[in-house]
C-alpha cells in the first residue's frame, strides 16, 4: 500500500515539476517530465492493479511506449541521419497511439450490442457521425499545410478518425450501460479527445505553455478516470437494482 502511494506521489511530483518548468519556459526539461508521466502510470498499473484486461493493457503499453520513444529520440544528437530517425519516431510513435486508441475502443465496446444500438440510438448515431466528421475535417484542415507528403496526411486522418470513434464509442457505451464504470470511461475518453485537440493547437497553431499544460492535465485526468474504472463492476443500473432488491438482506426487510 505504501509503495502504491509512493508511486502515485511520484507521478504527482513529476506533473508538478512539469508545470513549473513549463511555465518557466524550460521546454526541454518540461518535455522530459511530460514524457515520464504515462510510463510512471504504466508501472503503477503493472505493479498494483490486479484486474488487468488484455486490451486495456495493450492501450497502456502502446501509449506509454510512444511517449518513451519520443523521449529517447529527443536525446539523440543531431547528425546527417537525424531526420531519418525523426521520421521513424513520427510514424512509429503515431502508429502506437492509433493502436492504443483502437485497443481502448475495443475494450470499451466489446460488450455492446450493435443491433441494439442501431435500433434504439439512430438519432444519436447520426448526430455523432456528423459531429465526428466535422471535427476530423477541421483538424485535417488545420494541419494539412504543415504535412510534407500523403502518407503523413493519411496517418493523421486515421489518428483523428480513431480518436473520434473512441469518444463516440465511449458515449454510446454510457448510454447503453448507464453505470459508474461507463461514466468514467466516457469522461476519460472525453479528456483524451480534448487533450489531443489542444495538442494540435499547441503544435500547429501557437506553442503557448498554457496549451501544453492544459493538454497534459487533461491526459493525466483521462488516465485517472481509466484507472478508477478498473475495479468497478460493469453492471447496468437496473441489473444492480435487481441484485440489491433480491439480496437476502432486502428480503428480510
Secondary structure, DSSP 4 states (H G I P E B T S, - for coil): -HHHHHHHHHHHHHHHHHHHHHHHT-HHHHHHHHHHHHHHHHHHHHHH--S--HHHHHHHHHHHHHHHHHHHHHTSPP-TTHHHHHHHHHHHHHHHHHHHHHHHHHHHHTT--HHHHHHH-HHHHHHHHHHHHHHHHHHHHHHGGG--SHHHHHHHHHHHHHHHHHHHHHHHHHHHH-SHHHHHHHHHHHHHHHHHHHHHHHHHT---HHHHHHHHHHHHHHHHHHHHHTTS----HHHHHHHHHTSHHHHH-
